[in-house]
Amino acid sequence: MPDWLDVAVRGVIFLIVLFLMTKLLGKKQLSELSFFEYVSGITIGSIASEVIINLDKKIWNGIIGIVVFSVSILLIEILSLYRKRVRDLVEGSGTVVIKDGKVLEENLKKENYSTDELLQLLRGKDIFNLSEVEYAVLEPSGSVSALLKKDYRPVTRKDLGLTSVNEKEPQTVIMDGEILDEALTTIGKNRGWLQAELDKQNISIENVFLGQIDSYGALTVDLFDDKIEVSESQERPLLLANMKKCQADLELFALATESESAKNIYAENAKKLEKSMQKLTPYLKS
């Protein structure tokens, strides 16, 4: 076999082996690497490249070396799941670099980080003013986790006293003009319902690049032709507007009638409708 063909075959074989070993080790190897994972990746890659290029090396020796090394990594990672000391040794632990709004210079020096590098990491978190940070930790992966001071944290619905809205992830039901029946079944819909929703917007399935259904059951689509404007669904805002009109009518009837019993019925139902609207408004607003 010619040398160039031997290298090509070895390259394909080790590509498959490395792919299988990476799948075995899991997605963690693809995320931000710890020191141990960084060294492991370099070592496995070095073994593969050495056997691929050096034709004097036996290919099976390289494969056995990668498999043994990968299994050893897997066993250490499993052990680290149950032993904190092993986890701290292998993956490292976080280092506090800002506490009570003050930078801990000694901890920064310990991790060989400069002030400029700390500011750069904070900017990556959209934090440009150091005085806004209450607490920050330098993670083993090299990223920084920061807790802003209370005055600089984003306002939440709870802060405003609003009813919380629990949302589920949207389901993709159309992709590249093809209907995904499994996703439709998951949310209790069918093709008939989907076609009816598309007909409301005068859209054919073949023109849809991506279609998703949110937690409220509303369909949103992105078309292949970006020049075509897709109108937003007005069903929920229209329902809210009708409820407000009904409440106003009930209050008006209560003022207009001379019957005391009818007045009480109208007023009572207007209050019930108002309470219902308070609960439903977060869901019905567009």
C-alpha positions as CSV (number, residue, x, y, z in Angstrom):
1,M,0.0,0.0,0.0
2,P,1.4,3.4,-0.9
3,D,2.4,5.7,2.0
4,W,-0.2,8.4,1.2
5,L,-3.0,5.8,1.1
6,D,-1.8,4.3,4.3
7,V,-1.9,7.7,6.0
8,A,-5.4,8.4,4.5
9,V,-6.7,5.0,5.8
10,R,-5.2,5.6,9.3
11,G,-6.7,9.0,9.4
12,V,-10.2,7.7,8.6
13,I,-9.9,4.9,11.2
14,F,-8.7,7.2,13.9
15,L,-11.4,9.8,13.1
16,I,-14.0,7.0,13.7
17,V,-12.2,5.9,16.9
18,L,-11.9,9.4,18.3
19,F,-15.6,10.1,17.4
20,L,-16.7,6.9,19.3
21,M,-14.5,7.8,22.3
22,T,-15.8,11.3,22.5
23,K,-19.4,10.0,22.4
24,L,-18.4,7.6,25.2
25,L,-17.0,10.4,27.3
26,G,-20.1,12.6,26.8
27,K,-20.9,16.2,26.0
28,K,-18.7,17.5,28.8
29,Q,-15.7,17.1,26.6
30,L,-17.2,19.5,24.2
31,S,-18.0,22.2,26.7
32,E,-15.6,24.6,28.5
33,L,-12.7,22.4,29.5
34,S,-11.2,21.9,33.0
35,F,-7.5,21.4,33.4
36,F,-7.9,17.6,33.4
37,E,-10.1,17.6,30.3
38,Y,-7.8,19.9,28.5
39,V,-4.8,17.7,29.2
40,S,-6.8,14.6,28.3
41,G,-7.9,16.0,24.9
42,I,-4.3,17.0,24.0
43,T,-3.0,13.5,25.0
44,I,-5.6,11.6,23.0
45,G,-5.0,13.8,20.0
46,S,-1.2,13.4,20.2
47,I,-1.5,9.6,20.3
48,A,-3.8,9.6,17.2
49,S,-1.6,12.0,15.2
50,E,1.6,10.1,16.1
51,V,0.2,6.8,14.8
52,I,-1.4,8.4,11.7
53,I,1.8,10.1,10.5
54,N,4.4,7.6,11.8
55,L,3.9,4.6,9.5
56,D,6.4,2.6,11.5
57,K,3.9,2.5,14.4
58,K,1.4,-0.3,14.5
59,I,-2.1,1.0,14.1
60,W,-3.6,-1.3,16.8
61,N,-1.2,0.0,19.4
62,G,-2.5,3.5,18.8
63,I,-6.2,2.3,19.0
64,I,-5.5,0.4,22.2
65,G,-3.7,3.4,23.7
66,I,-6.7,5.7,22.9
67,V,-9.3,3.3,24.2
68,V,-7.4,2.6,27.5
69,F,-6.8,6.3,28.0
70,S,-10.4,7.2,27.3
71,V,-11.8,4.5,29.6
72,S,-9.4,5.7,32.3
73,I,-10.8,9.3,31.9
74,L,-14.4,8.0,32.0
75,L,-13.7,6.1,35.3
76,I,-12.1,9.1,36.9
77,E,-15.1,11.3,35.9
78,I,-17.5,8.7,37.3
79,L,-15.5,8.6,40.5
80,S,-15.6,12.4,40.7
81,L,-19.4,12.4,40.6
82,Y,-19.4,10.7,44.0
83,R,-16.3,12.1,45.7
84,K,-16.0,15.8,46.1
85,R,-12.3,15.6,46.9
86,V,-11.7,13.8,43.6
87,R,-13.9,16.4,41.8
88,D,-11.9,19.3,43.3
89,L,-8.6,17.6,42.4
90,V,-9.6,16.8,38.8
91,E,-11.8,19.7,37.9
92,G,-10.6,22.3,40.4
93,S,-12.8,24.7,42.4
94,G,-14.0,28.2,42.0
95,T,-12.0,31.2,43.4
96,V,-13.7,34.2,44.9
97,V,-12.3,37.3,43.2
98,I,-14.8,39.9,44.3
99,K,-16.5,39.9,47.7
100,D,-18.8,42.5,49.2
101,G,-18.0,44.7,46.2
102,K,-14.2,44.6,46.8
103,V,-11.7,43.0,44.5
104,L,-9.6,40.3,46.3
105,E,-6.2,41.0,44.8
106,E,-4.4,38.1,46.4
107,N,-6.9,35.6,44.9
108,L,-6.4,37.2,41.5
109,K,-2.6,36.8,41.8
110,K,-3.0,33.2,43.0
111,E,-4.8,32.4,39.7
112,N,-2.4,34.5,37.6
113,Y,-5.1,36.8,36.5
114,S,-4.6,40.6,36.0
115,T,-7.1,43.3,36.6
116,D,-7.5,43.8,32.9
117,E,-8.3,40.1,32.4
118,L,-10.9,40.3,35.2
119,L,-12.6,43.4,33.6
120,Q,-12.5,41.6,30.2
121,L,-14.4,38.6,31.7
122,L,-16.9,40.9,33.4
123,R,-17.5,42.6,30.0
124,G,-18.3,39.2,28.6
125,K,-21.2,39.2,31.1
126,D,-22.3,42.7,30.0
127,I,-20.9,44.2,33.2
128,F,-18.8,47.3,32.4
129,N,-18.7,48.9,35.8
130,L,-16.9,47.1,38.6
131,S,-18.8,49.0,41.3
132,E,-22.0,47.2,40.2
133,V,-20.6,43.8,41.3
134,E,-21.4,42.4,44.7
135,Y,-19.8,39.0,44.4
136,A,-17.8,37.2,41.7
137,V,-16.2,33.8,41.3
138,L,-13.6,32.7,38.9
139,E,-14.8,29.2,37.7
140,P,-12.5,26.3,37.0
141,S,-13.3,26.6,33.3
142,G,-11.8,30.1,33.3
143,S,-15.2,32.0,33.1
144,V,-16.5,34.3,35.7
145,S,-19.8,34.2,37.5
146,A,-21.0,37.5,39.0
147,L,-23.8,38.6,41.3
148,L,-24.8,42.2,40.8
149,K,-25.6,44.5,43.7
150,K,-29.4,44.7,44.3
151,D,-29.8,48.1,42.8
152,Y,-28.3,46.9,39.5
153,R,-30.2,43.6,39.1
154,P,-32.9,43.4,36.4
155,V,-36.4,44.0,37.6
156,T,-38.5,40.8,37.8
157,R,-42.2,40.3,37.7
158,K,-42.1,39.4,41.4
159,D,-40.5,42.8,42.1
160,L,-43.4,44.5,40.4
161,G,-46.0,42.4,42.1
162,L,-47.2,40.8,38.8
163,T,-48.5,37.3,38.4
164,S,-45.8,34.9,37.3
165,V,-46.2,33.1,33.9
166,N,-44.8,29.6,33.5
167,E,-43.8,29.0,29.9
168,K,-42.8,25.8,28.2
169,E,-40.3,25.5,25.4
170,P,-41.8,26.1,21.9
171,Q,-42.3,23.0,19.7
172,T,-41.0,23.0,16.2
173,V,-43.8,21.6,14.0
174,I,-42.6,22.6,10.5
175,M,-39.0,22.4,9.3
176,D,-37.9,23.0,5.7
177,G,-41.5,22.8,4.5
178,E,-42.0,19.4,6.2
179,I,-44.5,18.7,9.0
180,L,-43.0,17.1,12.2
181,D,-45.9,14.9,13.3
182,E,-44.2,13.8,16.5
183,A,-43.9,17.4,17.8
184,L,-47.6,18.0,16.9
185,T,-48.6,14.9,18.9
186,T,-46.6,16.0,21.9
187,I,-48.6,19.2,22.3
188,G,-52.0,17.5,21.4
189,K,-52.4,19.0,17.9
190,N,-52.9,17.5,14.5
191,R,-52.3,18.3,10.9
192,G,-55.9,19.6,10.5
193,W,-55.4,22.2,13.2
194,L,-52.0,23.2,11.7
195,Q,-53.5,23.6,8.2
196,A,-56.3,25.7,9.6
197,E,-53.8,28.0,11.4
198,L,-51.8,28.4,8.2
199,D,-55.0,29.1,6.2
200,K,-55.8,32.0,8.5
201,Q,-52.5,33.6,7.5
202,N,-52.9,32.5,3.8
203,I,-49.7,30.5,3.9
204,S,-49.0,27.1,2.4
205,I,-46.8,24.6,4.2
206,E,-44.3,24.4,1.3
207,N,-43.5,28.1,1.9
208,V,-42.7,27.6,5.6
209,F,-39.0,27.4,6.5
210,L,-39.7,27.0,10.2
211,G,-42.9,26.8,12.2
212,Q,-43.1,26.8,16.0
213,I,-46.0,26.6,18.5
214,D,-45.5,28.4,21.8
215,S,-46.8,27.5,25.3
216,Y,-50.0,29.4,24.5
217,G,-50.8,27.4,21.4
218,A,-50.0,30.2,19.0
219,L,-48.2,29.3,15.7
220,T,-45.4,31.5,14.5
221,V,-43.7,30.9,11.1
222,D,-40.6,32.0,9.2
223,L,-40.9,31.8,5.4
224,F,-38.4,30.9,2.8
225,D,-39.2,34.2,1.1
226,D,-38.2,36.9,3.6
227,K,-39.9,39.6,1.5
228,I,-43.3,38.3,2.5
229,E,-44.7,39.8,5.6
230,V,-46.4,37.4,8.1
231,S,-49.2,39.0,10.2
232,E,-49.1,38.3,13.9
233,S,-52.1,36.5,15.5
234,Q,-54.5,38.8,17.1
235,E,-56.7,36.2,18.7
236,R,-55.5,36.6,22.3
237,P,-55.4,40.5,22.3
238,L,-58.8,40.5,20.7
239,L,-60.2,38.1,23.4
240,L,-58.7,40.4,26.1
241,A,-60.3,43.5,24.5
242,N,-63.7,41.7,24.4
243,M,-63.4,40.8,28.1
244,K,-62.7,44.4,29.0
245,K,-65.7,45.5,26.9
246,C,-68.0,43.0,28.7
247,Q,-66.8,44.3,32.0
248,A,-67.5,47.9,31.0
249,D,-70.9,46.9,29.8
250,L,-71.8,45.2,33.1
251,E,-70.7,48.3,35.0
252,L,-72.8,50.5,32.7
253,F,-75.8,48.2,33.2
254,A,-75.4,48.4,36.9
255,L,-75.5,52.2,36.8
256,A,-78.4,52.3,34.3
257,T,-80.9,49.9,36.0
258,E,-83.2,51.0,38.7
259,S,-83.7,47.4,40.1
260,E,-81.5,47.0,43.2
261,S,-81.3,43.2,42.7
262,A,-80.2,43.6,39.0
263,K,-77.7,46.3,40.0
264,N,-76.1,43.9,42.5
265,I,-76.0,41.1,39.9
266,Y,-74.3,43.3,37.3
267,A,-71.8,44.7,39.8
268,E,-70.9,41.3,41.2
269,N,-70.3,39.8,37.8
270,A,-68.3,42.8,36.7
271,K,-66.0,42.2,39.7
272,K,-65.7,38.5,38.9
273,L,-64.8,39.4,35.3
274,E,-62.2,41.9,36.5
275,K,-60.5,39.2,38.7
276,S,-60.5,36.8,35.8
277,M,-58.9,39.4,33.6
278,Q,-56.2,40.1,36.2
279,K,-55.2,36.4,36.1
280,L,-55.5,36.1,32.3
281,T,-53.9,39.3,31.2
282,P,-50.3,38.0,31.3
283,Y,-51.4,35.2,29.0
284,L,-53.5,37.2,26.6
285,K,-51.2,40.2,26.0
286,S,-49.3,40.0,22.7
